Amino acid sequence: MNIRRLIVLAGCLLAALPALAQYRDDQFKRDAFTQTYADTTEKTPADTSQLFSFKEFFGGLAHKRTASLKTLTMGSVVFIGANQIYHKQYWKLPIIYGGIGAGIYGGIHFNKQFLATGDQRFKTYSTLSFVGAGLFYWGSLMDGAFMYERNKYPVPAKATVYSLLLPGLGQIYNGEFWKVPIYWGLMAGSLHFVIDNNTQYKRWKWIYDQATSTDPEVEKPPQSAENAKFYRDSFRRLRDYSVLALAISYLLQVIDANVFAYMQDFEVNDDISMKVAPTVMPLDNYAMAPPAVGVSVGFKF
């Protein structure tokens, strides 16, 4: 019984192919004369193939057009506070500029005192001041991402910027908290090996320099120059591999946040079915061709 149904179905499909080809050919001819083109005066969406658009960026700051979060964030890297201007939160600008300016001034001032006195306290104060300026700068970018389309979820660009500014935050935004320890573990492990291998590389480099020194006053190490060169190059290679692993882990969590933010609205269910039904092609008024009878096949998944 099933074989008979398949034979009948195959016959119907073969019978419908010539009619379908004739229908598509006539449809193409008819469309050639009835094609209408879009009005060039209508607004067109921004070209997302561009990495950065000055027109979109400055148009957004002037509140004349909508700017994407990607454009705003990239522009805010140079034009600090652009995100706040776009969201009309001008009161935040003095805080951002004041914090960054105070941090830079403090860093320079304490560094001069350290150079003049040699007191390590001033070196610490200088470092903390520069770190504070960096935190205000980082906070301005993070605030811009947070304020962008606050009432909309999900926003893939927001998840991406979150992950760029703070690894793992994009996964938290997507509600995938279990991924955070994985990525943090990968990056922490890679960073550990970067530091450890770099320390060993410097150690063996110093031994090699001592072993190959021509200065008679330099004490020769017990290791040979060949041995020191082998270990120096080995640890340098391992350090470079660790840096690559750290970069890959960082980029992977950024890509993960972006992709799974896009998939938030992707619905998957267990309803996988196929529907086969007879169908009649519409009458072609131009070629005066009779209606074509065929079979339509639909898949649902």
C-alpha positions as CSV (number, residue, x, y, z in Angstrom):
1,M,0.0,0.0,0.0
2,N,2.8,2.4,0.9
3,I,4.6,1.6,-2.4
4,R,1.5,2.4,-4.4
5,R,1.2,5.8,-2.7
6,L,4.8,6.6,-3.4
7,I,4.3,5.7,-7.1
8,V,1.2,7.9,-7.3
9,L,3.0,10.8,-5.6
10,A,6.0,10.5,-7.9
11,G,3.7,10.5,-10.9
12,C,1.9,13.7,-9.7
13,L,5.2,15.4,-9.2
14,L,6.5,14.5,-12.7
15,A,3.2,15.7,-14.2
16,A,3.4,19.0,-12.4
17,L,7.0,19.8,-13.3
18,P,6.3,21.0,-16.9
19,A,3.4,23.2,-15.8
20,L,5.5,24.7,-13.0
21,A,8.3,25.5,-15.4
22,Q,5.8,27.1,-17.8
23,Y,4.3,29.1,-14.9
24,R,7.7,30.3,-13.7
25,D,8.8,31.3,-17.2
26,D,5.5,33.3,-17.8
27,Q,5.7,34.8,-14.4
28,F,9.3,36.1,-15.2
29,K,8.1,37.6,-18.4
30,R,5.1,39.3,-16.8
31,D,7.3,40.7,-13.9
32,A,9.7,42.2,-16.4
33,F,6.9,44.6,-17.5
34,T,5.2,45.0,-14.2
35,Q,8.2,45.4,-11.9
36,T,8.0,48.4,-9.6
37,Y,11.0,49.9,-7.9
38,A,11.3,51.4,-4.4
39,D,11.1,55.1,-4.0
40,T,14.6,56.5,-3.6
41,T,13.2,59.1,-1.2
42,E,12.4,56.6,1.5
43,K,14.7,56.1,4.4
44,T,17.1,53.2,4.0
45,P,18.6,51.3,6.9
46,A,22.2,51.9,7.8
47,D,24.8,49.9,6.0
48,T,25.8,47.3,8.6
49,S,28.7,46.2,6.5
50,Q,30.6,49.3,7.5
51,L,32.8,49.0,10.5
52,F,32.2,52.6,11.6
53,S,30.1,55.4,10.0
54,F,30.9,59.0,10.9
55,K,27.6,60.1,9.4
56,E,25.7,57.7,11.7
57,F,27.8,58.6,14.7
58,F,27.5,62.4,14.5
59,G,24.0,62.2,13.2
60,G,23.1,60.3,16.4
61,L,24.9,62.9,18.6
62,A,22.9,65.6,16.9
63,H,19.7,63.5,17.6
64,K,18.8,63.5,13.9
65,R,19.0,59.8,13.4
66,T,19.3,56.5,15.3
67,A,22.8,55.2,15.9
68,S,23.7,51.6,16.6
69,L,25.4,50.6,19.8
70,K,28.4,49.4,17.8
71,T,28.9,52.8,16.3
72,L,28.3,54.7,19.5
73,T,30.8,52.5,21.5
74,M,33.5,52.7,18.8
75,G,33.0,56.5,18.7
76,S,33.0,56.8,22.4
77,V,36.5,55.2,22.6
78,V,37.8,58.5,21.1
79,F,35.0,61.0,21.8
80,I,34.6,60.3,25.5
81,G,31.0,60.9,26.7
82,A,29.4,60.4,23.3
83,N,27.1,57.8,24.6
84,Q,25.9,60.1,27.3
85,I,25.2,62.9,24.8
86,Y,23.3,60.4,22.6
87,H,21.1,59.5,25.6
88,K,20.8,63.2,26.5
89,Q,22.3,62.6,30.0
90,Y,24.5,65.7,29.9
91,W,24.7,65.8,33.7
92,K,27.0,62.8,33.6
93,L,29.6,64.5,31.4
94,P,31.2,66.6,34.3
95,I,31.5,63.5,36.4
96,I,33.2,61.5,33.6
97,Y,35.6,64.3,32.5
98,G,36.2,65.3,36.1
99,G,37.1,61.8,37.2
100,I,39.4,61.1,34.2
101,G,41.1,64.5,34.5
102,A,41.6,64.2,38.3
103,G,43.1,60.8,37.8
104,I,45.5,61.8,35.1
105,Y,46.6,64.9,37.0
106,G,47.1,62.9,40.2
107,G,49.1,60.3,38.4
108,I,51.4,62.9,36.8
109,H,51.8,64.9,40.1
110,F,52.6,61.9,42.3
111,N,55.0,60.5,39.7
112,K,57.0,63.7,39.7
113,Q,57.2,63.5,43.5
114,F,58.4,59.9,43.2
115,L,61.1,60.9,40.8
116,A,62.2,63.7,43.0
117,T,62.2,61.8,46.3
118,G,62.3,58.1,45.4
119,D,59.6,57.4,47.9
120,Q,57.6,54.3,46.9
121,R,54.4,55.7,48.4
122,F,54.2,58.3,45.6
123,K,54.7,55.6,43.0
124,T,51.7,53.7,44.5
125,Y,49.6,56.9,44.6
126,S,50.5,57.6,41.0
127,T,49.5,54.1,39.9
128,L,46.2,54.3,41.8
129,S,45.4,57.7,40.2
130,F,46.0,56.4,36.7
131,V,43.9,53.3,37.5
132,G,41.1,55.6,38.8
133,A,41.1,57.5,35.5
134,G,40.9,54.3,33.6
135,L,37.9,53.2,35.7
136,F,36.0,56.4,34.9
137,Y,36.8,55.9,31.2
138,W,35.7,52.2,31.4
139,G,32.6,53.2,33.3
140,S,31.5,55.7,30.6
141,L,31.6,52.9,28.0
142,M,29.7,50.5,30.3
143,D,27.1,53.1,31.2
144,G,26.5,53.8,27.5
145,A,25.9,50.1,26.8
146,F,23.6,49.8,29.8
147,M,21.4,52.8,28.8
148,Y,21.1,51.7,25.1
149,E,17.5,50.4,24.6
150,R,17.0,49.6,28.2
151,N,13.4,48.5,27.7
152,K,14.3,46.0,25.0
153,Y,15.6,42.5,25.5
154,P,17.6,40.9,24.1
155,V,20.0,43.3,22.4
156,P,22.9,41.3,20.8
157,A,25.1,44.3,20.5
158,K,24.6,45.0,24.2
159,A,25.7,41.4,25.1
160,T,28.7,41.9,22.9
161,V,29.8,45.2,24.4
162,Y,29.3,43.8,27.9
163,S,31.6,40.9,27.1
164,L,34.2,43.1,25.6
165,L,34.3,45.4,28.6
166,L,33.9,42.7,31.3
167,P,34.4,39.0,30.3
168,G,31.4,36.9,31.4
169,L,29.0,39.8,31.7
170,G,27.5,39.1,28.3
171,Q,26.7,35.5,29.5
172,I,25.1,37.0,32.7
173,Y,23.0,39.3,30.4
174,N,21.8,36.3,28.4
175,G,20.9,34.4,31.6
176,E,23.6,31.8,31.1
177,F,25.3,32.1,34.5
178,W,26.8,28.6,34.4
179,K,29.2,29.6,31.5
180,V,30.9,32.4,33.6
181,P,33.1,30.0,35.7
182,I,34.1,28.2,32.5
183,Y,35.3,31.2,30.7
184,W,36.9,32.8,33.8
185,G,38.6,29.5,34.5
186,L,40.0,29.4,30.9
187,M,41.3,32.9,31.1
188,A,42.6,32.6,34.6
189,G,44.5,29.5,33.7
190,S,45.9,31.0,30.6
191,L,47.0,34.1,32.5
192,H,48.7,32.0,35.1
193,F,50.7,30.2,32.4
194,V,51.6,33.5,30.8
195,I,53.0,34.8,34.0
196,D,54.8,31.6,35.0
197,N,56.3,31.0,31.6
198,N,57.4,34.6,31.2
199,T,59.2,34.4,34.6
200,Q,61.0,31.3,33.6
201,Y,61.9,32.8,30.2
202,K,63.4,35.9,31.9
203,R,65.4,33.6,34.3
204,W,66.9,31.4,31.5
205,K,67.5,34.5,29.4
206,W,69.6,36.0,32.3
207,I,71.5,32.7,32.6
208,Y,72.2,32.6,28.9
209,D,73.4,36.2,28.9
210,Q,75.7,35.4,31.9
211,A,77.0,32.2,30.2
212,T,77.8,34.0,26.9
213,S,79.2,37.2,28.5
214,T,82.8,38.1,27.6
215,D,83.3,40.1,30.7
216,P,85.9,38.4,32.9
217,E,84.3,39.7,36.0
218,V,80.9,38.1,35.4
219,E,80.6,34.8,37.2
220,K,79.7,31.9,34.9
221,P,76.6,29.9,35.8
222,P,76.7,26.1,36.2
223,Q,74.5,25.7,33.2
224,S,76.0,25.7,29.7
225,A,75.0,28.3,27.1
226,E,73.4,25.6,25.0
227,N,71.3,24.4,27.8
228,A,70.3,27.9,28.8
229,K,69.4,28.7,25.2
230,F,67.2,25.6,24.9
231,Y,65.2,26.4,28.0
232,R,65.0,30.1,27.2
233,D,63.5,29.4,23.7
234,S,61.2,26.7,25.1
235,F,59.7,29.0,27.8
236,R,59.4,31.8,25.4
237,R,57.4,29.6,23.0
238,L,55.2,28.4,25.9
239,R,54.6,31.9,27.0
240,D,53.5,32.9,23.5
241,Y,51.2,29.9,23.3
242,S,49.7,30.9,26.6
243,V,49.1,34.5,25.4
244,L,47.3,33.0,22.3
245,A,45.2,30.8,24.6
246,L,44.2,33.8,26.7
247,A,43.2,35.8,23.6
248,I,41.2,32.9,22.2
249,S,39.4,32.4,25.5
250,Y,38.5,36.1,25.6
251,L,37.3,36.2,22.0
252,L,35.3,33.0,22.4
253,Q,33.2,34.4,25.3
254,V,32.6,37.5,23.2
255,I,31.4,35.5,20.3
256,D,29.3,33.2,22.6
257,A,27.5,36.2,24.1
258,N,26.7,37.6,20.7
259,V,25.5,34.4,19.2
260,F,23.3,33.3,22.1
261,A,21.8,36.7,22.4
262,Y,20.6,36.4,18.8
263,M,19.3,32.9,19.6
264,Q,17.1,34.1,22.5
265,D,14.1,34.4,20.1
266,F,14.9,31.2,18.3
267,E,12.1,28.7,19.0
268,V,12.8,25.0,18.9
269,N,10.1,22.4,19.5
270,D,9.6,18.7,18.9
271,D,6.9,19.2,16.2
272,I,8.8,17.9,13.1
273,S,6.3,17.0,10.3
274,M,5.8,16.9,6.6
275,K,2.5,17.8,4.9
276,V,1.7,16.7,1.3
277,A,-1.4,18.1,-0.4
278,P,-2.7,18.6,-4.0
279,T,-2.6,22.2,-5.3
280,V,-3.7,24.1,-8.3
281,M,-1.5,26.8,-9.9
282,P,-3.4,30.1,-10.7
283,L,-4.6,30.7,-14.2
284,D,-2.1,32.7,-16.3
285,N,-4.1,35.6,-18.0
286,Y,-1.2,36.6,-20.2
287,A,-0.3,33.3,-21.8
288,M,-3.9,31.9,-21.5
289,A,-2.4,28.7,-20.1
290,P,-4.8,26.4,-18.2
291,P,-4.4,26.0,-14.5
292,A,-1.6,23.5,-13.5
293,V,-2.4,20.7,-11.1
294,G,0.4,19.6,-8.8
295,V,1.4,18.6,-5.3
296,S,2.6,20.9,-2.5
297,V,5.0,19.6,0.1
298,G,5.5,21.5,3.4
299,F,7.9,20.8,6.2
300,K,7.5,22.0,9.8
301,F,10.3,21.9,12.3
